[in-house]
């Protein structure tokens, strides 16, 4: 039996969701080695915090103990703060203020502890710091940008008015642009945007590539996008990506989905507005954009340290308050919040929804759950740091299930079965009634190409600068962000080292070619080296950077205009794929789909029915499975075409966005109304 599933089932018979982290770590870390000192210390701390968390009230000794743990480990820090906040309202505020003040006085060199004490101070709304002490700390911690943001936030929250000249001087310093914008918001709070020297502000905030953003943010402070509420407002969070950068960095198919879904939901007359938010570095893009009259996309310029692997872990409460302050300035309060990741950014939104007494919807996938075991159903051997990240996601999932008013599983019966397998609390906590399976969708040909000129011939040379001879063979296409988990290197190796390159040309689209991140550059270098080693493949392989979704659809239609005995293939090479918007779009164009057997794609693709599912774990498995499908099976050209047509029919019947959007809208309104009507 799957060892991870067995652990989960045994645990949820008698325990609370918080306890699973030490259970998982003990079981995984004991597979190959004994727990090391740092791991034992983590588990001792975690268990101590957990025992306090289980208690009914927080006494002074317990509070002192919890405060003493801060600054030791980012994961126990998060759990410690949550435990304090769970019970602090039953404890005399002056006592909490006194203990926080005492810890601040006695802590000097541990910047993480200082940060969490300030964070806690903001959450309990304790004005123990004077204006002079905050100004002194700003000078002391001016190089610690995380802490600096909390100090500026403290000035605003506790209404400690500093001089205009002081803030002008701060905005001139070498802070990240996101922090300078935070100072601008503070200037507006104390002095009003209309009474500021905007010429000075623009000169000192604006850096190369930020002119549009800064000007748009100033317009926001003047009231742009504010309006009277006339109905239901839905907020959907994204956090990883941008509507205009799909395929670059960590921007995947979710941005495409949320854009088209937000647009379609906003068309419904019962919905006043859909707001999609992401956390963004300042760039040459507007702060806010109306993609439809009632769909607002917001790039929140909140400072995050992008050098750490899990930037939202430490910044969870800051993110919550930042979003709350933005909504207050916009003069908008959503009736429902929809989150889609098991991470601390989603926890921030969840906490805000409960703080505002609003409804919360969670899209849930068994990730990383389904990847915790190997091929023999035995727990994998992770490093301690890897395991902390995974355990945090799993604990977040358990917590968000309880907080959510509706849990949406993306897919059909197969995924539903997986959810119940990996989340046994559905049964043990008797919450299965709030779980609903729902599809996600795309714009189909009929939706997308209304009033647009159709593609007549394969014109990849005109569309994306590829030599015309590339269209002389069937094409294997892969679209998406460049990342190891997306498997493009495995696909390239599978193609270049097999019979596939004799029959097919390979086109990979994705990645930021102008400013690649570390992973993107590594993959690009591997492509270049591969072609350098095999120069005869040079004109058979093209890698193009990320393209706008509309351009990708035109590329797909263009490819399909040239037909051969072998079908054009969309090969999704991801190690796993939770759903696959790019797969759906290629499927709707009529490509033969070959996709990962791991993940959620199996909810809509059946082998030899409307596509194929293969093992994508390595280049060898990809090559072997694809060759078997194309060359070593009894599938005729006519049957391939029937499979491709079945794929198109699947999209038209089950995944057209207008139908999907209505299902989402009806679900949202039923949750807000307190009744769930199956649709």
C-alpha positions as CSV (number, residue, x, y, z in Angstrom):
1,X,0.0,0.0,0.0
2,X,1.1,3.6,-0.6
3,X,3.1,4.4,2.5
4,X,2.2,8.1,2.5
5,X,-1.5,7.4,2.1
6,X,-1.3,4.9,5.0
7,X,0.4,7.5,7.2
8,X,-2.4,10.0,6.4
9,X,-5.2,7.6,7.1
10,X,-3.8,6.5,10.4
11,X,-3.0,10.0,11.5
12,X,-6.5,11.5,10.7
13,X,-8.3,8.9,12.7
14,X,-7.4,10.6,16.0
15,X,-5.3,13.7,15.4
16,X,-5.5,17.4,14.4
17,X,-4.0,18.6,11.1
18,X,-1.2,20.5,12.8
19,X,0.4,17.3,14.0
20,X,1.2,15.7,10.6
21,X,4.4,17.7,10.1
22,X,6.5,15.9,12.8
23,X,4.9,12.5,11.8
24,X,6.0,13.0,8.2
25,X,9.5,14.2,9.0
26,X,10.1,11.3,11.5
27,X,9.0,8.7,8.9
28,X,10.8,10.2,6.0
29,X,14.1,11.1,7.7
30,X,14.3,7.6,9.3
31,X,14.2,5.9,5.9
32,X,17.9,6.2,5.2
33,X,19.5,7.9,8.2
34,X,19.0,8.8,11.8
35,X,17.7,12.3,12.6
36,X,20.5,14.8,12.9
37,X,20.8,17.3,15.8
38,X,19.2,20.2,13.8
39,X,16.3,18.0,12.8
40,X,15.8,16.7,16.3
41,X,15.8,20.2,17.6
42,X,13.2,21.2,15.0
43,X,10.9,18.3,16.0
44,X,11.3,19.1,19.7
45,X,10.4,22.7,19.0
46,X,7.5,21.8,16.7
47,X,6.1,19.4,19.3
48,X,6.4,21.9,22.1
49,X,4.6,24.5,20.0
50,X,2.0,22.0,19.1
51,X,1.3,21.0,22.7
52,X,0.8,24.7,23.5
53,X,-1.4,25.1,20.4
54,X,-3.7,22.3,21.6
55,X,-4.2,24.1,24.9
56,X,-7.3,26.2,25.7
57,X,-5.6,29.3,26.9
58,X,-2.2,31.1,26.8
59,X,-0.6,31.8,30.1
60,X,2.4,34.0,30.7
61,X,4.9,31.1,30.9
62,X,3.7,29.7,27.6
63,X,3.8,33.0,25.9
64,X,7.3,33.7,27.1
65,X,8.3,30.2,25.9
66,X,6.8,30.8,22.5
67,X,8.5,34.2,22.1
68,X,11.8,32.7,23.0
69,X,11.6,30.4,20.0
70,X,11.3,33.2,17.5
71,X,14.2,33.5,15.1
72,X,15.4,29.9,15.2
73,X,13.8,28.4,12.1
74,X,11.5,30.0,9.5
75,X,8.9,27.2,9.7
76,X,8.7,27.0,13.5
77,X,8.6,30.9,13.5
78,X,5.4,30.7,11.4
79,X,3.8,28.1,13.6
80,X,4.9,30.0,16.7
81,X,3.2,33.2,15.5
82,X,0.1,31.4,14.5
83,X,-0.1,29.8,18.0
84,X,0.2,33.1,19.8
85,X,-2.4,34.8,17.6
86,X,-4.8,31.9,18.1
87,X,-5.2,32.6,21.8
88,X,-3.9,36.1,22.3
89,X,-7.4,37.7,22.6
90,X,-8.1,35.8,25.8
91,X,-4.9,37.1,27.4
92,X,-4.5,40.6,28.8
93,X,-3.3,42.9,26.1
94,X,-1.0,44.9,28.4
95,X,0.8,41.6,29.3
96,X,1.4,40.8,25.7
97,X,2.6,44.3,25.0
98,X,5.0,44.1,28.0
99,X,6.4,40.8,26.9
100,X,6.9,41.9,23.2
101,X,8.5,45.1,24.4
102,X,10.8,43.1,26.7
103,X,11.9,40.8,23.9
104,X,12.5,43.7,21.6
105,X,14.8,45.4,24.2
106,X,16.7,42.2,24.8
107,X,17.1,41.2,21.1
108,X,19.7,42.9,19.1
109,X,21.6,40.7,16.6
110,X,18.8,38.3,15.6
111,X,17.1,40.1,12.7
112,X,14.6,37.4,12.1
113,X,13.4,37.6,15.7
114,X,13.2,41.4,15.5
115,X,11.1,41.0,12.3
116,X,8.6,38.6,13.9
117,X,8.3,40.6,17.1
118,X,7.4,43.7,14.9
119,X,5.1,41.5,12.8
120,X,3.3,40.3,16.0
121,X,3.1,43.8,17.3
122,X,1.3,44.9,14.2
123,X,-1.1,42.0,14.4
124,X,-2.1,42.6,18.0
125,X,-2.3,46.3,17.3
126,X,0.1,47.2,20.1
127,X,1.4,50.7,19.9
128,X,4.3,50.1,22.3
129,X,6.9,51.8,20.0
130,X,7.3,55.5,20.0
131,X,7.9,57.6,16.9
132,X,11.5,58.2,18.0
133,X,12.1,54.5,18.6
134,X,10.8,53.6,15.1
135,X,12.9,56.3,13.5
136,X,15.9,55.0,15.3
137,X,15.2,51.4,14.2
138,X,14.7,52.6,10.6
139,X,18.3,53.9,10.6
140,X,19.6,50.7,12.4
141,X,17.9,48.2,10.1
142,X,18.0,50.2,6.8
143,X,19.7,47.3,5.0
144,X,17.2,44.7,6.2
145,X,14.4,45.4,3.7
146,X,11.9,42.9,5.3
147,X,12.2,44.7,8.6
148,X,12.1,48.2,7.0
149,X,8.7,47.5,5.5
150,X,7.3,46.6,8.9
151,X,8.7,49.8,10.4
152,X,7.1,52.0,7.7
153,X,3.9,50.0,8.2
154,X,4.0,50.7,11.9
155,X,4.2,54.4,11.3
156,X,1.0,54.2,9.3
157,X,-0.9,51.8,11.5
158,X,-0.2,53.6,14.7
159,X,-0.6,57.0,13.1
160,X,2.9,58.2,14.1
161,X,3.2,61.2,11.8
162,X,6.7,62.0,10.6
163,X,7.6,65.1,8.7
164,X,7.2,65.3,5.0
165,X,10.9,66.1,4.6
166,X,11.9,63.0,6.5
167,X,9.8,60.8,4.1
168,X,11.1,62.6,1.1
169,X,14.7,61.9,2.3
170,X,13.8,58.2,2.8
171,X,12.4,57.9,-0.7
172,X,15.7,59.2,-2.0
173,X,17.6,56.3,-0.4
174,X,18.7,53.2,-2.2
175,X,15.7,51.1,-1.3
176,X,14.0,48.7,-3.8
177,X,11.3,50.5,-5.8
178,X,8.6,48.5,-4.1
179,X,9.6,50.0,-0.7
180,X,9.8,53.5,-2.2
181,X,6.2,53.0,-3.3
182,X,5.3,52.0,0.2
183,X,6.8,55.3,1.4
184,X,4.8,57.1,-1.2
185,X,1.6,55.5,0.2
186,X,2.7,56.7,3.6
187,X,3.2,60.2,2.3
188,X,-0.3,60.1,0.9
189,X,-1.7,58.8,4.2
190,X,-0.3,61.7,6.2
191,X,-0.3,64.5,3.7
192,X,-2.6,63.5,0.7
193,X,-1.2,62.9,-2.8
194,X,-2.5,66.3,-3.9
195,X,-0.2,68.1,-1.5
196,X,3.0,66.3,-2.5
197,X,5.9,67.3,-4.7
198,X,5.1,64.7,-7.4
199,X,8.0,65.9,-9.6
200,X,10.5,65.0,-6.8
201,X,8.7,61.7,-6.1
202,X,8.7,60.6,-9.8
203,X,12.3,61.5,-10.1
204,X,13.4,59.6,-7.0
205,X,11.1,56.5,-7.3
206,X,11.3,56.1,-11.0
207,X,14.0,53.8,-12.3
208,X,14.5,52.4,-15.8
209,X,11.3,50.6,-16.9
210,X,9.0,51.9,-14.1
211,X,7.6,55.1,-15.5
212,X,4.2,53.6,-16.4
213,X,3.8,51.8,-13.2
214,X,4.7,54.7,-10.9
215,X,2.4,57.1,-12.8
216,X,-0.4,54.6,-12.6
217,X,0.1,54.1,-8.9
218,X,-0.1,57.9,-8.3
219,X,-3.4,57.9,-10.2
220,X,-4.6,55.1,-8.0
221,X,-3.8,57.2,-4.9
222,X,-5.9,60.0,-6.5
223,X,-8.9,57.7,-6.8
224,X,-8.5,55.9,-10.1
225,X,-10.5,52.6,-10.4
226,X,-12.6,53.5,-7.3
227,X,-16.4,53.2,-7.8
228,X,-19.6,52.4,-6.0
229,X,-20.3,48.7,-5.4
230,X,-23.4,47.5,-7.2
231,X,-23.2,43.8,-6.6
232,X,-20.9,40.8,-5.8
233,X,-17.1,41.3,-5.9
234,X,-14.9,38.2,-6.4
235,X,-11.2,38.3,-5.6
236,X,-9.0,35.6,-7.1
237,X,-5.3,35.5,-6.2
238,X,-2.5,34.4,-8.5
239,X,0.8,35.6,-6.9
240,X,3.0,33.7,-9.4
241,X,2.9,35.3,-12.8
242,X,1.4,38.1,-14.9
243,X,-1.3,38.1,-17.6
244,X,1.3,39.5,-20.0
245,X,4.2,37.3,-19.2
246,X,2.9,33.8,-19.6
247,X,5.7,31.4,-20.3
248,X,8.4,33.5,-18.7
249,X,10.0,32.8,-15.3
250,X,7.5,31.0,-13.1
251,X,4.5,32.2,-15.2
252,X,2.5,29.2,-16.3
253,X,-0.9,28.4,-17.6
254,X,-2.6,29.7,-14.4
255,X,-2.3,33.3,-15.7
256,X,-4.0,32.4,-18.9
257,X,-6.8,30.6,-17.0
258,X,-7.4,33.4,-14.5
259,X,-7.5,36.0,-17.2
260,X,-10.1,34.3,-19.4
261,X,-12.0,33.0,-16.4
262,X,-12.0,36.4,-14.8
263,X,-13.2,38.0,-18.0
264,X,-16.0,35.5,-18.5
265,X,-17.2,35.6,-14.9
266,X,-17.2,39.4,-15.0
267,X,-19.6,39.4,-17.9
268,X,-22.3,37.9,-15.7
269,X,-24.8,40.6,-14.7
270,X,-24.9,39.2,-11.2
271,X,-21.2,40.0,-10.7
272,X,-20.2,43.6,-10.1
273,X,-16.4,43.0,-10.4
274,X,-13.7,40.4,-10.5
275,X,-10.3,41.4,-9.1
276,X,-7.3,39.3,-9.8
277,X,-4.2,40.1,-7.7
278,X,-0.6,39.2,-8.1
279,X,2.5,40.3,-6.2
280,X,4.8,42.1,-8.7
281,X,8.2,43.8,-8.9
282,X,7.8,47.2,-10.5
283,X,8.1,47.1,-14.3
284,X,7.1,49.1,-17.3
285,X,3.5,47.9,-16.9
286,X,0.5,49.6,-15.3
287,X,-0.2,49.1,-11.6
288,X,-3.9,48.1,-12.5
289,X,-5.5,47.2,-15.8
290,X,-9.2,46.7,-16.7
291,X,-9.1,43.7,-19.1
292,X,-12.8,43.9,-19.3
293,X,-15.0,46.6,-17.8
294,X,-15.6,44.5,-14.7
295,X,-12.3,42.5,-14.5
296,X,-9.5,44.4,-12.8
297,X,-6.0,43.0,-12.8
298,X,-3.7,44.3,-10.0
299,X,0.1,44.1,-9.7
300,X,0.7,44.7,-6.0
301,X,4.1,46.2,-5.5
302,X,4.8,44.5,-2.1
303,X,8.5,43.9,-1.3
304,X,9.6,40.2,-1.4
305,X,13.0,38.8,-1.0
306,X,13.2,36.8,-4.3
307,X,16.5,35.2,-3.3
308,X,14.9,32.9,-0.7
309,X,13.2,29.7,-1.8
310,X,9.9,30.4,0.0
311,X,9.5,34.2,0.1
312,X,5.9,34.2,1.4
313,X,6.7,32.1,4.4
314,X,8.1,34.9,6.4
315,X,5.9,37.5,4.7
316,X,2.5,35.9,5.2
317,X,1.0,38.4,7.6
318,X,2.6,41.3,5.8
319,X,1.0,40.1,2.6
320,X,-2.4,39.8,4.4
321,X,-2.2,43.4,5.7
322,X,-0.9,44.7,2.4
323,X,-3.9,43.3,0.5
324,X,-6.3,44.6,3.1
325,X,-4.8,48.1,2.9
326,X,-5.0,48.0,-0.9
327,X,-8.7,47.0,-0.8
328,X,-9.5,49.7,1.7
329,X,-7.8,52.4,-0.5
330,X,-9.8,51.0,-3.5
331,X,-12.9,51.3,-1.3
332,X,-13.8,47.7,-2.2
333,X,-14.5,44.6,0.0
334,X,-14.9,41.4,-1.9
335,X,-17.7,39.0,-0.9
336,X,-15.7,36.0,-1.8
337,X,-12.0,35.1,-2.0
338,X,-10.7,32.3,-4.3
339,X,-7.2,30.8,-3.7
340,X,-5.4,28.2,-5.7
341,X,-2.0,27.3,-4.2
342,X,-1.0,25.5,-1.0
343,X,1.4,28.2,0.1
344,X,1.7,31.0,2.6
345,X,0.4,33.6,0.2
346,X,-2.8,31.7,-0.1
347,X,-2.9,31.4,3.7
348,X,-2.6,35.2,3.9
349,X,-5.7,35.6,1.7
350,X,-7.5,32.9,3.7
351,X,-6.8,34.7,6.9
352,X,-7.9,38.0,5.4
353,X,-11.2,36.5,4.2
354,X,-11.9,35.2,7.7
355,X,-10.8,38.5,9.3
356,X,-13.4,40.3,7.1
357,X,-16.0,37.6,7.7
358,X,-16.2,36.8,4.0
359,X,-16.4,33.5,2.1
360,X,-13.4,31.5,1.0
361,X,-13.1,29.0,-1.9
362,X,-10.1,26.8,-2.3
363,X,-9.0,25.0,-5.5
364,X,-7.3,21.8,-4.2
365,X,-4.9,19.4,-5.9
366,X,-3.0,16.5,-4.3
367,X,0.3,18.2,-4.8
368,X,2.9,17.5,-3.4
369,X,1.0,14.5,-1.9
370,X,1.1,12.3,-5.0
371,X,4.9,12.8,-5.3
372,X,5.8,11.7,-1.8
373,X,6.4,8.1,-2.8
374,X,8.6,6.3,-5.3
375,X,7.6,3.6,-7.9
376,X,7.4,1.0,-5.2
377,X,4.9,3.1,-3.1
378,X,7.7,3.7,-0.5
379,X,8.3,7.2,1.0
380,X,11.0,9.0,-0.9
381,X,14.2,10.1,0.9
382,X,14.2,13.9,0.8
383,X,16.8,16.2,2.3
384,X,15.6,17.9,5.5
385,X,15.2,21.3,3.8
386,X,13.2,19.8,0.9
387,X,11.0,18.0,3.5
388,X,10.4,21.2,5.4
389,X,9.0,22.8,2.3
390,X,6.9,19.8,1.4
391,X,5.6,19.4,4.9
392,X,4.6,23.1,5.1
393,X,2.6,22.7,1.9
394,X,0.8,19.6,3.2
395,X,0.0,21.3,6.5
396,X,-1.3,24.4,4.7
397,X,-3.6,22.1,2.6
398,X,-5.0,20.5,5.8
399,X,-5.5,23.9,7.4
400,X,-7.1,25.5,4.4
401,X,-9.6,22.7,3.9
402,X,-11.0,23.5,7.3
403,X,-11.0,27.2,6.8
404,X,-12.6,27.1,3.3
405,X,-16.3,27.4,2.7
406,X,-16.0,25.4,-0.6
407,X,-13.3,23.1,-1.8
408,X,-13.0,22.7,-5.6
409,X,-11.3,19.7,-7.1
410,X,-10.3,20.3,-10.7
411,X,-11.2,17.2,-12.8
412,X,-13.5,14.3,-12.9
413,X,-14.0,11.0,-10.9
414,X,-10.3,9.9,-11.1
415,X,-9.1,13.2,-9.5
416,X,-12.0,13.0,-7.0
417,X,-10.9,9.6,-5.9
418,X,-7.3,10.9,-5.5
419,X,-8.4,13.8,-3.4
420,X,-10.3,11.4,-1.0
421,X,-7.2,9.2,-1.0
422,X,-4.7,11.9,0.0
423,X,-7.1,13.9,2.2
424,X,-8.8,11.4,4.5
425,X,-10.1,14.2,6.6
426,X,-12.9,14.6,4.0
427,X,-14.4,11.6,5.7
428,X,-13.0,11.8,9.3
429,X,-14.0,15.5,9.7
430,X,-17.3,15.0,7.8
431,X,-16.6,17.8,5.4
432,X,-17.0,15.9,2.1
433,X,-20.2,17.9,1.5
434,X,-18.3,21.1,0.8
435,X,-16.1,19.3,-1.8
436,X,-17.1,19.9,-5.5
437,X,-15.5,18.7,-8.6
438,X,-15.3,21.3,-11.3
439,X,-13.6,21.7,-14.7
440,X,-11.3,24.6,-15.8
441,X,-11.5,25.7,-19.4
442,X,-10.2,27.7,-22.4
443,X,-11.5,29.8,-25.2
444,X,-12.3,27.5,-28.1
445,X,-11.8,28.3,-31.8
446,X,-15.3,29.6,-32.0
447,X,-14.7,32.0,-29.1
448,X,-11.2,33.0,-30.0
449,X,-11.3,33.8,-33.7
450,X,-14.6,35.7,-34.0
451,X,-14.0,38.7,-36.3
452,X,-10.3,37.6,-36.9
453,X,-8.7,36.5,-40.1
454,X,-8.2,32.8,-40.2
455,X,-4.9,31.1,-40.9
456,X,-4.8,29.7,-44.5
457,X,-1.3,28.1,-44.7
458,X,1.6,27.1,-42.5
459,X,3.3,30.4,-42.2
460,X,5.6,30.0,-39.2
461,X,8.2,32.0,-41.0
462,X,5.9,35.1,-40.9
463,X,4.5,34.4,-37.5
464,X,7.7,33.7,-35.5
465,X,10.6,33.8,-37.9
466,X,11.1,30.1,-38.5
467,X,12.5,28.9,-41.9
468,X,9.7,27.9,-44.2
469,X,11.2,24.4,-44.6
470,X,10.3,23.7,-41.0
471,X,6.7,23.1,-42.2
472,X,7.9,20.3,-44.5
473,X,7.6,17.7,-41.7
474,X,5.1,17.0,-39.0
475,X,5.9,18.9,-35.8
476,X,6.2,18.0,-32.1
477,X,5.1,21.1,-30.2
478,X,5.7,22.0,-26.5
479,X,4.6,25.3,-24.9
480,X,5.2,26.5,-21.4
481,X,7.6,28.1,-19.0
482,X,11.1,26.8,-19.0
483,X,11.7,24.8,-15.8
484,X,13.2,21.4,-14.9
485,X,9.8,20.1,-13.7
486,X,8.4,20.9,-17.2
487,X,10.8,18.4,-18.8
488,X,11.8,20.3,-21.9
489,X,15.4,19.1,-21.7
490,X,14.1,15.5,-21.5
491,X,11.9,16.1,-24.5
492,X,14.8,17.6,-26.5
493,X,17.0,14.6,-25.6
494,X,14.2,12.1,-26.4
495,X,13.7,13.7,-29.8
496,X,17.4,14.1,-30.7
497,X,18.5,10.6,-29.7
498,X,15.7,8.6,-31.3
499,X,14.0,7.9,-34.5
500,X,11.7,10.8,-33.8
501,X,14.0,13.4,-35.3
502,X,13.9,11.5,-38.7
503,X,10.1,11.9,-38.8
504,X,9.4,15.1,-36.8
505,X,10.7,18.6,-36.3
506,X,10.6,19.9,-32.7
507,X,9.3,23.3,-31.7
508,X,9.6,24.4,-28.0
509,X,8.0,27.8,-27.0
510,X,8.6,29.3,-23.6
511,X,11.0,31.1,-21.4
512,X,12.4,34.7,-21.0
513,X,15.2,35.0,-23.6
514,X,16.0,38.6,-22.7
515,X,16.3,38.2,-18.9
516,X,16.4,34.5,-18.2
517,X,16.5,33.3,-14.6
518,X,19.0,30.7,-13.5
519,X,16.9,27.6,-14.6
520,X,15.9,29.2,-17.9
521,X,19.5,30.0,-18.8
522,X,20.6,26.5,-17.9
523,X,18.0,25.0,-20.2
524,X,18.8,27.4,-23.0
525,X,22.5,26.5,-22.7
526,X,21.6,22.8,-22.9
527,X,19.6,23.3,-26.0
528,X,22.5,25.3,-27.6
529,X,25.0,22.7,-26.6
530,X,22.8,19.9,-27.9
531,X,22.6,21.5,-31.4
532,X,26.3,22.3,-31.4
533,X,27.0,18.6,-30.7
534,X,24.5,17.5,-33.4
535,X,24.7,20.2,-36.2
536,X,22.6,18.1,-38.6
537,X,19.6,18.8,-36.3
538,X,20.0,22.6,-36.5
539,X,17.2,23.3,-38.9
540,X,14.9,20.7,-37.4
541,X,14.8,22.3,-33.9
542,X,13.6,25.7,-32.9
543,X,13.3,27.2,-29.4
544,X,11.3,30.4,-29.3
545,X,10.8,32.6,-26.2
546,X,7.4,33.0,-24.5
547,X,4.7,34.3,-26.8
548,X,1.4,36.0,-26.1
549,X,-1.4,33.4,-25.8
550,X,-3.1,34.8,-28.9
551,X,0.1,34.3,-30.9
552,X,0.5,30.7,-29.7
553,X,-3.0,29.9,-30.9
554,X,-2.2,31.3,-34.3
555,X,1.0,29.2,-34.4
556,X,-1.0,26.1,-33.5
557,X,-3.5,26.8,-36.3
558,X,-0.7,27.5,-38.7
559,X,1.0,24.2,-38.0
560,X,-2.3,22.3,-38.4
561,X,-2.7,23.7,-42.0
562,X,-0.1,21.3,-43.3
563,X,-1.0,17.6,-43.0
564,X,1.0,14.4,-43.2
565,X,0.6,10.7,-42.7
566,X,2.0,11.1,-39.2
567,X,0.0,13.5,-36.9
568,X,1.2,16.8,-35.5
569,X,1.9,16.1,-31.8
570,X,1.6,18.3,-28.7
571,X,3.9,16.5,-26.3
572,X,3.6,17.8,-22.7
573,X,6.9,16.7,-21.1
574,X,6.3,17.7,-17.5
575,X,7.3,15.3,-14.8
576,X,3.7,15.8,-13.7
577,X,1.0,18.2,-14.8
578,X,-1.8,19.1,-12.4
579,X,-4.2,20.1,-15.2
580,X,-2.6,21.6,-18.2
581,X,-4.2,24.7,-19.9
582,X,-1.6,24.5,-22.7
583,X,-2.6,20.9,-23.3
584,X,-6.3,21.8,-23.6
585,X,-5.5,24.5,-26.1
586,X,-3.5,22.3,-28.3
587,X,-6.2,19.6,-28.0
588,X,-8.8,22.1,-29.2
589,X,-6.6,22.8,-32.3
590,X,-6.6,19.1,-33.2
591,X,-3.1,18.1,-32.1
592,X,-2.4,14.5,-31.1
593,X,-1.9,14.9,-27.3
594,X,0.9,12.9,-25.5
595,X,0.9,13.9,-21.9
596,X,2.2,12.8,-18.4
597,X,0.5,9.9,-16.7
598,X,1.4,11.6,-13.4
599,X,-0.9,14.4,-12.3
600,X,-4.4,15.4,-13.2
601,X,-4.4,15.1,-17.0
602,X,-5.8,11.6,-16.7
603,X,-9.1,13.3,-15.6
604,X,-9.7,14.2,-19.3
605,X,-7.4,12.1,-21.4
606,X,-7.9,8.4,-22.0
607,X,-5.3,6.3,-23.6
608,X,-6.0,5.8,-27.3
609,X,-9.4,7.4,-26.7
610,X,-8.6,11.1,-27.1
611,X,-4.9,11.1,-26.6
612,X,-2.1,9.2,-24.8
613,X,-0.7,9.2,-21.3
614,X,3.0,8.2,-20.9
615,X,5.8,8.1,-18.3
616,X,7.6,11.4,-18.7
617,X,10.1,10.9,-15.9
618,X,13.1,10.7,-18.3
619,X,14.2,11.2,-21.9
620,X,14.4,7.5,-22.3
621,X,10.8,6.9,-21.1
622,X,9.5,9.7,-23.4
623,X,11.3,8.4,-26.4
624,X,10.4,4.8,-25.8
625,X,6.7,5.5,-25.2
626,X,6.3,8.0,-28.1
627,X,8.1,5.7,-30.6
628,X,5.8,2.8,-29.5
629,X,2.7,4.9,-30.2
630,X,3.9,6.1,-33.6
631,X,5.9,3.3,-35.0
632,X,5.3,0.1,-33.1
633,X,1.6,-0.1,-32.7
634,X,-1.3,-1.0,-35.0
635,X,-2.7,2.5,-35.0
636,X,-3.5,3.7,-38.5
637,X,-3.4,7.2,-39.9
638,X,-7.2,7.2,-39.9
639,X,-7.3,6.1,-36.2
640,X,-4.9,8.9,-35.2
641,X,-7.2,11.4,-36.9
642,X,-10.2,9.9,-35.0
643,X,-8.3,10.3,-31.7
644,X,-7.4,13.9,-32.6
645,X,-11.1,14.6,-33.4
646,X,-12.2,13.0,-30.1
647,X,-9.8,15.4,-28.4
648,X,-11.4,18.4,-30.1
649,X,-14.8,17.1,-29.2
650,X,-13.8,16.7,-25.5
651,X,-12.8,20.4,-25.4
652,X,-16.0,21.6,-27.1
653,X,-18.3,19.5,-24.8
654,X,-16.5,19.8,-21.5
655,X,-14.0,22.7,-21.4
656,X,-15.4,25.7,-23.3
657,X,-14.9,28.7,-21.1
658,X,-18.4,30.1,-21.4
659,X,-19.8,26.9,-19.9
660,X,-17.1,26.6,-17.3
661,X,-17.5,30.3,-16.2
662,X,-21.2,29.9,-15.6
663,X,-20.4,26.9,-13.4
664,X,-17.9,28.9,-11.4
665,X,-20.2,31.9,-11.1
666,X,-23.1,29.7,-9.9
667,X,-20.8,28.1,-7.4
668,X,-19.6,31.4,-6.1
669,X,-23.1,32.8,-5.7
670,X,-24.3,29.7,-4.0
671,X,-21.4,29.9,-1.5
672,X,-22.2,33.5,-0.8
673,X,-25.8,32.7,-0.5
674,X,-25.2,29.8,1.9
675,X,-26.8,27.2,-0.4
676,X,-25.1,24.8,-2.8
677,X,-27.0,24.0,-5.9
678,X,-25.3,21.4,-8.1
679,X,-24.9,22.7,-11.6
